Amino acid sequence: MKGSTVVLCLILAVGLAPGALPGNREAGHQTTTPLLSAANVKLAPNEVVLNPVVPVELEPYDNPDETLHYDRTPFNAIGLTNGGTFRGAVRFTPTYNCTLKAIIFYQRDASSDQYAFVFGEDTDTTPGAILDSMPYTGSGTLQWKRVNLTTPKVMKAGIDFWACIRITHTAGTFPLGVDSGPMIPNRSGFISTGGSWQQLYYVNPQLNYSWNIRAIVARGVTLAHDVGATKILSPGQSINPGSYPCKARIVNFGMSAESNIPVTCWIDSAGTRVYNQTLTYAGPLNPGNRADVTFTPNWNTGPSGASYSVRMFTSLAGDLDPSNDTVRQTTGIMTGQPLMTHDTGYCKLSVTCFGSIGYDNPPAQDLGVGFCYPKTATSALFYSSFAVGNDVNYVADRHFSNPANGPVNDDLKPVDSLRNAVPPTSDQHYRGVYSDAGHPAPKGIQVVQNSHQMGTAGSPGYDDFVVIAFDIRNAGASAVNGVCAGVFADFDIGTAPTANIAGSDTVRRLVYMRQQSTANPTVGVKILAPTSFKNLSCIDHARYVYPDSAMTDGMKWRFMNGTVVQRTSNRAYDWSLIASVGPFDLGVGQSYRFAVAFVGGTDETQIRVNADSAQSWYDAHVGIGQNPGWSEAEHRFELVPNPFRRSTLVHYSTPSAGKLQLSVYDAGGRLVEERTMDVKAGAGSFRWQPGSLARGVYFLDIKTPDSASRVKALLLE
């Protein structure tokens, strides 16, 4: 890349493009690791510290404070190809206590007036809560800008903070400066265009830069011996019932390396201690460094609805500041369930929060009722599972594995339990979330599953099916392309599964099965969205399930992508079905909807009629292009509950798909949190958990593509 005034138009998946600066590459710039100043002191790994010499590019900010940064001289600049809003951020981890006074950044082109933010610690790739937000003026070009904090903040050694600049600009301008690289992994090049965070290099390797974003700090008081627990890594604040490892993060705030550090975990229930373990971290733990420790054995939770006080702390002999030794949280056991059953209609079906359908796990089938048509009959479904993948090495599912009589694939892991959706869009509406975290090579795929059933009394003609909508989102750091999604369904109808026959209806995107001797019942899977299919096939168990070579991911992938197709059974035998869609590409933060109906009928003609009814109901109530539950503007946004403790559900309704932006202000008008997400048309909700905010009154500005509103919220604790 040559230094020039020509704008380099790299049109990328997320719409990023760099714009070249005039020739100002620093001579002798290293492309391996950042250099240290003459002071030869750094406050975080890989950081450059200029102490107290002020580099020429920072004039006129001639002050004796230290400057934390990973970048060198400005060389280029980045903006969105079509204009818009994005955020650039850098993650710092001080190795000494310091006071953060300001953020400085290089502005190449003018932009709209915006905010600078300081975020707290979350993970190495995601910032935490907003610690401060400061407005700045977007005017001016080719200059360094300094944004002072509202109040200087003390930053403890070993604890992350993020310096962030939010930019809004027009197409063809490139406001936020970068150096000539390389980008420091998990440190210097984070970007968000409204959803998840990623790093520039992983957007495109040509963007191997570090942002010209720096932090002005003053060295604070550091004690000789000072160690504390700073974060509870596990259990989480809201978890399902089960067994969990207890993990704590400890940090050396002091000036001396420490060894043999006692660390304790206490968990109390209503004043009674239910978990008490102490370990000794051997160390040494150097100044400013941190370590994650795991207690044994695991902690076994109580039932749904229980609440626990979790406390983790260090007990270093000679510690000079006990006030920062302890970290506390309240952990609640979610009232949601891993499995719930739809039973308000003529049929019934069990769904789970980990991808399996009908039952939690074959062949024991200790949880679930399968799919019963009518609902007083025995199940016509042996086992079923959702699946997503893009090649033979990546199929994430909970279907039969290899061999088929062994444990199922455990690729899909719960993120959130099943619970009743509020407000519902059907008589029974359950929502759960799971991800591909159990796959050997996860790609960050997350699935929000909404299932619906109407009741017999109030919905004649719409009670012979259960609708399941899978919103498949890429929550990872890289695009996932060529994706197919599907449902494998092993129906066993009657007392002799080997006497079943199967067929398909490509016009209706329907696959179905029945007994050879009678068509009552006929059951199957109907694709509701999209309006196309990749495969509708019968699966011959003699060839594709029972042999030792069967049920590999490679075999599943060939069914999902339509390589193996058999539209109709060739004999009475034991069969399964596959209904799949794709291929589709998922950029980072993008979602794709795949929806099906488990449907039944008294014969092949009636199942087609009921499949059409399922499509009509879906289009009117769940389909992306609809506006279910739309009412007056004052009902478009609501918090339930309000007042609330710890978290609340934000309900919204919008007739148009697009971006939803949440901006949270405290009683003094200071912006303390913001979130942006993609939403479908219609009614929906998301959970807002304020995190580190203090109790008090907050104002939530909620904007959708068609409207905006301000909601007052009262956080009790």
Summary of the structure (lengths in Angstrom):
residues: 717
radius of gyration: 28.3
end to end distance: 52.9
largest distance: 90.2
contacts: 2542
relative contact order: 0.08
helix: 6%
strand: 47%
